[in-house]
Amino acid sequence: MKNAEFDAVIVGAGAGGAAAAYGLCRRGASVLLLEAGPRFDPINDYPLTGSDWEARDFPEKSDSTVSVTFAPGQKLTANEPLLVSGSKGMGPAVTGGTRWMDKYHHVRGVGGTTLHFTGESHRLHPDAMKMKSRFGVAADWPIDYAELEPFYTEAEELIGVAGPQNQGARWRSHKFPLPAHPFSYAAQTLGRGAAALGLDWQANSRAALSQVWNGRPPCNYCGACNNGCPRGDKGSADVTFIAAALATGRCVVRPESPVLRIEAGPGDRVTGVLIGHADSRPRSGYSNSRSEESGSNPTAQASRRLRRRRHFEASAMRLFPKGSSSRPEDRSGAAE
């Protein structure tokens, strides 16, 4: 792909990168979608055929995880009983007085962490967009719910979100694409309790199909959403936005292609990215890296903050000759 030209190069094939790729492709742009992690094959990587399928976690492939460091956990007091987690049968999960912080479930691969997410699909409450003006805290969004609503509708249509007819303050210009999922026995039991207390009870909105949608099968209620959906009914980015982008014929997806550096030209405008290979990536610097230059006009940074900051730190520009980190001591000009 030496000197290959695309209208846009997008770094990161997770939720943001996938949606950006689809949005550009359907408007006629050619897009190179770069992903540092591998591609996952639902049938082979999340099978339901083994007797141990319920005990499996989301699979880890070479270079599909990243190292994450947690800050010290919050100290719990006697008036914070809900933060100890746990259950009535198993007891509290936290017994040492410090809030429990477990593995950060980040997936690096084509589809990103949407491969692992449960499939909740909720719109932001309109009042949550006006926190400063309504409640005197935080800040107001620069746009309101009405401006955002058409884009919610568009995304839900592509994903195939299933939900109830009405969600109160989260008003809709169109119905959910699919009807809500039926209540389970446990949900029905909770619903009777809620009704006895005078509480409203309705089905959750889910990015999992309740009926066939765009060639994808409905959910079989196996409960393995977090372990990877083998059927493709969960609305992860790989089977929704990326699939739609590829269908235009204007998108190329490159897994196992970590971006080592963003190249800048005159006026600090991005002219390309330096792409490493998963099998020979250097731990620092670029001198021993087997890599490619990919040229484009705009370059979109759609990766998570952890990687995005590293990209900018490693990318020298006119104003930041040692890299564009906000801290001088971090401008090493090298990728880890």
C-alpha positions as CSV (number, residue, x, y, z in Angstrom):
1,M,0.0,0.0,0.0
2,K,3.0,2.3,-0.6
3,N,1.7,5.8,-1.3
4,A,-1.9,4.6,-1.6
5,E,-4.3,7.5,-1.6
6,F,-7.6,7.6,0.3
7,D,-10.0,10.5,0.9
8,A,-9.7,9.7,4.6
9,V,-7.8,7.5,7.0
10,I,-9.5,6.6,10.2
11,V,-7.4,5.3,13.1
12,G,-9.4,2.9,15.3
13,A,-12.2,0.5,14.2
14,G,-14.3,0.7,17.3
15,A,-17.7,2.4,17.7
16,G,-16.5,5.9,16.8
17,G,-14.2,4.9,13.9
18,A,-16.8,2.5,12.5
19,A,-19.6,5.1,12.5
20,A,-17.2,7.7,10.9
21,A,-16.2,5.3,8.2
22,Y,-19.8,4.5,7.3
23,G,-20.8,8.2,7.3
24,L,-17.9,9.1,4.9
25,C,-18.4,6.1,2.6
26,R,-22.1,6.6,2.1
27,R,-21.2,10.2,1.0
28,G,-18.8,8.9,-1.7
29,A,-15.5,9.1,0.1
30,S,-12.9,6.3,0.0
31,V,-11.8,5.3,3.5
32,L,-8.9,3.3,5.0
33,L,-9.9,2.1,8.4
34,L,-6.9,1.1,10.5
35,E,-7.1,-1.1,13.5
36,A,-4.2,-2.1,15.8
37,G,-5.9,-5.2,17.0
38,P,-7.0,-8.4,15.2
39,R,-10.2,-9.3,13.4
40,F,-12.6,-11.6,15.4
41,D,-14.6,-14.4,13.7
42,P,-17.9,-14.8,15.7
43,I,-18.5,-18.4,14.8
44,N,-15.0,-19.6,15.6
45,D,-14.0,-17.2,18.3
46,Y,-17.3,-17.2,20.3
47,P,-18.7,-20.7,19.7
48,L,-21.7,-22.0,21.6
49,T,-20.9,-25.6,20.6
50,G,-18.6,-26.5,23.5
51,S,-19.9,-27.8,26.9
52,D,-18.0,-25.0,28.6
53,W,-19.4,-22.1,26.5
54,E,-21.1,-20.5,29.5
55,A,-17.9,-20.4,31.5
56,R,-15.8,-18.7,28.8
57,D,-14.8,-15.1,29.0
58,F,-14.4,-12.9,25.9
59,P,-11.4,-14.4,24.0
60,E,-8.0,-12.7,24.1
61,K,-6.0,-12.8,20.9
62,S,-2.5,-11.6,20.3
63,D,-2.5,-7.8,20.6
64,S,-6.2,-7.6,21.4
65,T,-5.7,-6.3,24.9
66,V,-3.8,-3.3,26.4
67,S,-2.2,-2.8,29.8
68,V,-4.4,-0.6,32.1
69,T,-3.4,0.8,35.5
70,F,-6.1,1.7,38.1
71,A,-6.0,4.5,40.6
72,P,-6.3,3.6,44.2
73,G,-9.9,2.5,45.0
74,Q,-12.3,4.7,46.8
75,K,-12.5,4.2,50.5
76,L,-15.9,3.1,51.5
77,T,-17.8,4.3,54.6
78,A,-20.7,2.8,56.5
79,N,-23.2,4.9,54.7
80,E,-22.2,3.6,51.2
81,P,-23.5,0.0,51.4
82,L,-24.4,-0.2,47.7
83,L,-20.8,0.3,46.6
84,V,-19.7,-3.0,48.0
85,S,-21.5,-4.9,45.2
86,G,-22.2,-8.6,45.6
87,S,-25.5,-10.4,46.1
88,K,-27.8,-11.7,48.8
89,G,-26.7,-15.2,48.1
90,M,-22.9,-14.7,47.7
91,G,-22.6,-11.8,50.2
92,P,-20.6,-8.6,49.6
93,A,-17.9,-8.6,46.9
94,V,-15.9,-6.0,48.8
95,T,-14.7,-6.7,52.3
96,G,-11.5,-4.7,52.7
97,G,-13.0,-1.2,52.9
98,T,-11.9,-0.1,49.5
99,R,-14.0,0.0,46.4
100,W,-13.3,-3.0,44.2
101,M,-11.8,-2.3,40.8
102,D,-11.4,-5.2,38.5
103,K,-10.3,-5.7,34.9
104,Y,-11.0,-3.0,32.4
105,H,-12.9,-4.7,29.7
106,H,-11.3,-3.0,26.7
107,V,-11.1,-4.9,23.4
108,R,-8.7,-3.9,20.7
109,G,-9.9,-5.3,17.4
110,V,-12.2,-4.7,14.5
111,G,-15.4,-3.6,16.3
112,G,-13.5,-2.5,19.4
113,T,-15.2,-2.9,22.8
114,T,-18.6,-3.1,21.2
115,L,-17.6,-6.8,20.7
116,H,-17.8,-7.2,24.5
117,F,-20.5,-4.8,25.5
118,T,-23.9,-6.0,26.8
119,G,-25.9,-4.2,24.0
120,E,-27.6,-1.5,26.1
121,S,-28.9,1.2,23.8
122,H,-30.1,4.2,25.7
123,R,-30.6,7.8,24.6
124,L,-29.4,10.5,26.9
125,H,-32.1,12.1,29.0
126,P,-32.9,15.7,27.7
127,D,-32.4,17.0,31.2
128,A,-28.9,15.5,31.4
129,M,-27.9,17.8,28.5
130,K,-28.8,20.9,30.6
131,M,-27.1,20.1,33.9
132,K,-25.8,23.6,34.5
133,S,-28.9,25.5,33.7
134,R,-31.3,23.1,35.4
135,F,-29.3,21.8,38.3
136,G,-26.4,24.2,38.7
137,V,-23.7,21.6,38.3
138,A,-21.3,20.5,35.5
139,A,-22.0,22.2,32.1
140,D,-24.8,22.3,29.5
141,W,-24.3,20.6,26.1
142,P,-23.8,23.0,23.2
143,I,-26.7,21.3,21.4
144,D,-30.1,20.1,22.7
145,Y,-31.9,16.8,22.5
146,A,-34.0,17.9,19.5
147,E,-30.8,18.5,17.4
148,L,-29.4,15.1,18.4
149,E,-32.6,13.1,18.0
150,P,-32.5,12.5,14.2
151,F,-29.0,11.0,14.5
152,Y,-30.2,8.7,17.3
153,T,-32.9,7.6,15.0
154,E,-30.5,7.0,12.1
155,A,-28.1,5.0,14.2
156,E,-30.9,2.9,15.8
157,E,-32.2,2.1,12.3
158,L,-28.9,0.8,11.1
159,I,-28.2,-1.2,14.3
160,G,-31.7,-2.6,14.6
161,V,-32.5,-1.4,18.2
162,A,-35.4,-3.1,19.9
163,G,-37.4,-1.1,22.4
164,P,-40.8,-0.1,23.8
165,Q,-43.3,2.3,22.2
166,N,-42.6,5.2,24.5
167,Q,-39.8,6.2,26.9
168,G,-41.2,9.2,28.5
169,A,-39.0,12.3,28.3
170,R,-36.8,10.6,25.7
171,W,-39.3,11.4,23.0
172,R,-38.9,9.9,19.6
173,S,-39.7,11.1,16.0
174,H,-40.0,7.5,14.9
175,K,-40.7,4.2,16.6
176,F,-37.9,1.8,17.4
177,P,-37.0,-0.3,14.4
178,L,-37.9,-3.5,16.2
179,P,-40.4,-4.4,19.0
180,A,-39.1,-4.8,22.5
181,H,-37.8,-8.1,23.7
182,P,-40.2,-10.1,25.9
183,F,-39.8,-10.1,29.6
184,S,-38.0,-13.0,31.2
185,Y,-39.4,-14.8,34.2
186,A,-37.1,-12.8,36.5
187,A,-38.1,-9.5,34.8
188,Q,-41.8,-10.4,35.2
189,T,-41.2,-11.0,38.9
190,L,-39.5,-7.7,39.3
191,G,-42.2,-6.0,37.3
192,R,-44.9,-7.3,39.7
193,G,-42.9,-5.9,42.6
194,A,-42.5,-2.6,40.8
195,A,-46.2,-2.4,40.1
196,A,-47.0,-3.1,43.7
197,L,-44.9,0.0,44.6
198,G,-46.6,2.1,42.0
199,L,-43.5,2.2,39.8
200,D,-43.6,2.2,36.0
201,W,-42.0,-0.8,34.4
202,Q,-41.1,-1.2,30.8
203,A,-38.8,-3.2,28.5
204,N,-35.2,-2.1,28.1
205,S,-34.0,-0.7,24.7
206,R,-31.4,-3.1,23.4
207,A,-28.9,-3.2,20.5
208,A,-29.9,-6.9,20.0
209,L,-32.4,-8.0,17.4
210,S,-35.8,-9.1,18.5
211,Q,-36.6,-10.1,14.9
212,V,-34.6,-10.7,11.7
213,W,-33.1,-7.4,10.6
214,N,-31.0,-6.7,7.4
215,G,-30.1,-10.4,7.1
216,R,-29.1,-10.8,10.7
217,P,-30.9,-13.4,12.9
218,P,-32.8,-12.5,16.1
219,C,-31.3,-13.0,19.5
220,N,-31.5,-16.6,20.9
221,Y,-31.2,-15.3,24.5
222,C,-28.1,-17.4,25.3
223,G,-26.9,-14.6,27.6
224,A,-23.4,-14.6,26.2
225,C,-23.4,-10.9,25.0
226,N,-20.2,-10.0,27.0
227,N,-18.4,-13.1,25.8
228,G,-18.9,-12.3,22.1
229,C,-22.1,-12.8,20.1
230,P,-21.7,-15.8,17.8
231,R,-24.9,-15.1,15.7
232,G,-24.4,-11.4,14.9
233,D,-27.7,-10.3,16.4
234,K,-26.0,-8.0,18.9
235,G,-25.3,-4.6,17.3
236,S,-21.5,-4.5,17.6
237,A,-19.7,-2.2,15.2
238,D,-18.3,-5.0,13.1
239,V,-21.7,-6.3,12.0
240,T,-23.4,-2.9,11.7
241,F,-21.4,0.2,10.8
242,I,-18.3,-1.5,9.4
243,A,-20.4,-4.0,7.4
244,A,-22.4,-1.1,6.0
245,A,-19.2,0.8,5.1
246,L,-17.8,-2.3,3.4
247,A,-21.0,-2.8,1.4
248,T,-20.4,0.6,-0.3
249,G,-17.2,-0.7,-1.9
250,R,-15.4,2.3,-0.7
251,C,-13.9,1.1,2.6
252,V,-10.8,-0.9,3.2
253,V,-10.3,-2.4,6.8
254,R,-6.8,-3.1,7.9
255,P,-6.6,-5.1,11.1
256,E,-3.3,-5.6,13.0
257,S,-2.0,-2.3,11.7
258,P,-1.0,-0.1,14.6
259,V,-0.4,3.5,13.9
260,L,3.1,4.5,15.1
261,R,3.1,8.1,14.0
262,I,0.9,10.8,12.4
263,E,2.8,12.6,9.6
264,A,2.4,16.4,9.3
265,G,3.2,18.6,6.3
266,P,3.1,22.3,5.6
267,G,0.9,24.2,8.1
268,D,0.9,21.1,10.4
269,R,-1.8,19.5,8.2
270,V,-1.9,15.8,8.4
271,T,-0.4,14.2,5.3
272,G,-0.3,10.5,6.3
273,V,0.3,7.9,9.0
274,L,3.1,5.5,9.7
275,I,1.7,2.0,10.0
276,G,3.5,-0.7,11.8
277,H,2.9,-4.5,11.6
278,A,1.8,-6.6,14.5
279,D,4.5,-9.1,13.9
280,S,7.4,-6.7,14.0
281,R,6.4,-3.6,16.0
282,P,9.3,-2.0,17.9
283,R,8.9,-1.3,21.6
284,S,10.3,2.1,21.1
285,G,11.3,4.3,18.2
286,Y,10.8,3.5,14.5
287,S,14.2,2.5,13.2
288,N,13.6,-1.2,13.2
289,S,10.0,-1.2,12.3
290,R,8.7,-2.8,9.2
291,S,6.1,-0.2,8.2
292,E,4.2,1.5,5.4
293,E,3.3,5.1,4.6
294,S,-0.4,5.7,3.9
295,G,-1.3,9.0,2.4
296,S,-4.6,10.8,2.6
297,N,-6.1,14.2,3.0
298,P,-7.9,14.2,6.4
299,T,-7.0,11.7,9.1
300,A,-9.6,11.0,11.8
301,Q,-8.4,9.9,15.3
302,A,-11.2,7.5,16.5
303,S,-9.2,5.4,18.9
304,R,-9.7,5.4,22.6
305,R,-8.0,8.1,24.6
306,L,-5.2,5.8,25.8
307,R,-4.0,5.2,22.3
308,R,-4.9,8.6,20.9
309,R,-2.6,10.4,23.4
310,R,0.2,8.1,22.5
311,H,-0.3,8.8,18.8
312,F,0.0,12.6,19.4
313,E,3.0,12.2,21.7
314,A,4.8,10.3,18.9
315,S,3.9,12.7,16.2
316,A,6.3,15.6,15.7
317,M,4.8,18.8,14.2
318,R,6.2,22.3,13.7
319,L,5.0,23.6,17.0
320,F,5.9,20.5,18.9
321,P,9.2,19.1,17.3
322,K,9.5,16.4,19.9
323,G,5.8,15.4,19.8
324,S,2.6,17.1,20.6
325,S,2.1,15.9,24.2
326,S,0.8,18.5,26.6
327,R,3.7,17.7,29.0
328,P,7.3,18.5,27.9
329,E,8.6,15.5,29.8
330,D,6.4,13.2,27.8
331,R,7.5,14.4,24.3
332,S,9.7,11.5,23.6
333,G,8.9,11.1,20.0
334,A,8.6,7.3,20.4
335,A,5.8,4.9,20.6
336,E,5.8,2.3,23.3
